Amino acid sequence: MRTKSIQNIVNFEVKPINPIAPYLGGKRLLAKTIIPLIDKIPHNIYCEPFIGMGGIFFRRTKKPKCEAVNDINSEIVNMFRMVERFPDYLADMLRFKICSRAEFKRMLATPPLLLTELERAVRYLYIQKNAFGGKTFSQVFGVALERTRFDSERIIPQIHMLHKRLAGVYVECLPYQEFIKRYDRPDTLFYLDPPYWGCESFYGKDFFSRADFGELAKLLKGIKGKFIMSINDVPEIRAIFKGFHQKEVNTRYTAGTQSGKKAAELLIGNIDLSLL
């Protein structure tokens, strides 16, 4: 296990922002535990192979010289690309949208491949904003009585904040194996948030299988950089990743506005996280 510090580490202060839309497994509660650990590990390159909505990435307060994010879901990556390249056009297309069950169903029924890239980004954001529990499959329209899930007055400033934060970030749409190999260096830190054991199909068909856990463990064993992974605490995961340091943490799994139930998770890494 590599524990030596790396020289010439340069970090920049960055304003944390919330993810632009809810997402299943969004790490809102665990971020307070994970981000301080990330900050204590010296690195010049920060990478996330499973970015999702960026529940950890965007809540960080420091960034190194190089950042790269990745997701195999092309709709997520397209949305980030449109925010990065055309924030004003995207904001204009969302400006007069209302929070409507009928519009939600219409967009769900519209195949994204029939749309332009900007229209796909609007579709993805609208559905994800309104989907109950941040679900990414079998989505249903969610109603929050405290305030509407979709409000153009809130989302337009979010688009511009996200645009600013994505400046200088590499955004990839690769299999996680290829992404890790491409960005692995001695001064790279990977944060991994793969689908949880038993939830492999929750983020899309054929994106990640149960066999991928073993493949991921084998890949991480040979990397030059460092990594932290968050995952649900089950015996199978403990066994597959037994060659790495494991740290138990407690959290809650929430859905919508409900407080959720207590849950045990594991932080796994190739450095001893208990010493940080």
Secondary structure, 3 states (H helix, E strand, C coil): CCCCCCCCCCCEECCCCCCCCCCCCCCCCCHHHHHHHHHHCCCCEEEECCCCCCCCHHHCCEECCEEEEECCCHHHHHHHHHHHHCHHHHHHHHCCCCCCHHHHHHHHHCCHHHCCHHHHHHHHHHHHHHEHHHCCCCCCECCCCCCCCCCHHHHHHHHHHHHHHHCCEEEECCCHHHHHHHHCCCCEEEEECCCCCCCCCCCCCCCCCCHHHHHHHHHHHCCCCEEEEEEECCHHHHHHCCCCEEEEEEEEECCCCCCCEEEEEEEEECCCHHHC
